[in-house]
Amino acid sequence: MATKERRKEIRVGLAIPLRVQGFLADGGTWEEITTTVDVSQGGVCFPLIHRADLGQVRLQRAGFTGEDE
């Protein structure tokens, strides 16, 4: 039996390269290149190597290819 989707918006699998910047509690920063897993009107899902809590990460640039430097 299929379960009913409980999210308000439909998530769509989409791989978009991202440059992400994170903020540490001590005021330091880190930067990481990753790729989206899925997107919706209300948000985006992407994996990170760094641990990040809500409010400690911001999207620096979408569509980053590495050739943009």
C-alpha positions as CSV (number, residue, x, y, z in Angstrom):
1,M,0.0,0.0,0.0
2,A,1.4,3.4,-1.0
3,T,1.7,6.1,1.6
4,K,0.1,9.5,1.0
5,E,2.6,12.4,0.5
6,R,2.4,14.7,3.5
7,R,4.5,17.6,2.2
8,K,2.8,20.8,1.1
9,E,4.9,21.0,-2.1
10,I,5.9,18.3,-4.5
11,R,9.6,17.5,-4.5
12,V,11.3,17.0,-7.9
13,G,14.6,15.2,-8.3
14,L,17.0,17.7,-9.8
15,A,20.8,17.8,-9.7
16,I,22.1,21.4,-9.7
17,P,25.7,22.2,-8.7
18,L,25.9,24.5,-5.7
19,R,28.6,26.5,-3.8
20,V,27.5,26.6,-0.2
21,Q,29.0,28.7,2.7
22,G,28.6,27.8,6.3
23,F,29.1,29.7,9.5
24,L,30.7,28.2,12.6
25,A,29.8,29.1,16.2
26,D,33.2,30.7,16.7
27,G,32.7,33.1,13.8
28,G,34.7,31.1,11.3
29,T,33.3,30.0,7.9
30,W,33.7,27.0,5.6
31,E,32.8,26.5,1.9
32,E,31.8,23.4,0.1
33,I,30.8,22.4,-3.5
34,T,27.8,20.0,-3.6
35,T,24.8,19.1,-5.8
36,T,21.1,19.2,-5.1
37,V,19.2,16.0,-4.6
38,D,15.7,17.4,-5.0
39,V,13.9,20.8,-5.0
40,S,10.5,22.1,-4.3
41,Q,8.8,25.5,-4.3
42,G,9.6,25.8,-0.6
43,G,13.2,24.5,-0.4
44,V,16.0,22.3,-1.6
45,C,17.7,19.2,-0.3
46,F,21.5,18.8,-0.7
47,P,24.2,16.7,1.1
48,L,27.0,18.4,3.0
49,I,30.2,17.0,4.4
50,H,30.3,19.7,7.1
51,R,27.8,19.5,10.0
52,A,25.4,22.4,9.8
53,D,22.4,23.4,12.0
54,L,19.5,25.5,10.9
55,G,20.6,29.1,10.1
56,Q,24.3,28.2,9.8
57,V,24.3,27.7,6.0
58,R,23.6,29.9,3.1
59,L,23.5,29.2,-0.6
60,Q,26.4,31.1,-2.2
61,R,25.8,30.3,-5.8
62,A,23.6,27.9,-7.8
63,G,24.7,26.5,-11.1
64,F,28.3,26.6,-10.1
65,T,30.4,24.6,-12.6
66,G,33.9,25.1,-11.2
67,E,34.8,27.0,-14.4
68,D,33.3,30.2,-13.1
69,E,36.3,31.2,-10.9
